[in-house]
Amino acid sequence: MVDQASGTPAYRQVAADLRDRINRGDLPAGARLPSEYELAEQHGVSRPTVREAFALLRSEGLVRSERGRGYFVRDQRTVQRLARNRLSRAARQRDKGAFKADAAAGG
């Protein structure tokens, strides 16, 4: 349930609950999130409030939406630093700075 007295907007509280569930692994990568209706019932809020929470999580890169299917947890890939020399002056001069080197190595 959303705490109306907390001063935190309801959509942020719903998003925080979902974010916590994702980070704990209760909602693993690829899992479908509960529907707007289900979340509205669980948290005692309106469906537009749940939509705002979904929009926030989507902007953070935690979830993706599929038209007509719902929202799903995105795969969270961690950035791997492959070598220390990718930050060297020589690498930057060859236009192979940190981002481009990591992106090229990651495909």
VENRA-V506440 format. One line per field, one symbol per residue. ss: DSSP state (a for helix, b for strand, c for the rest). phi: phi as a letter, one per 40 degrees, with the letter a starting at -180 (. if undefined). A space follows every 10 residues. Layout:
ss: ???
phi: ???
This chain:
ss: cccaaaccca aaaaaaaaaa aaaacccccc cbcccaaaaa aaacccaaaa aaaaaaaaac ccbbbbcccb bbbccccccc cccaaaacaa aaaccccaaa aaaaaac
phi: .cccccgcdd cccccccccc ccccgcbcdg cccdcdcccc cccgbccdcc cccccccccc gcbbbbdgbh bbcccccccb ccaccccccc ccccgbcdcc ccccccg
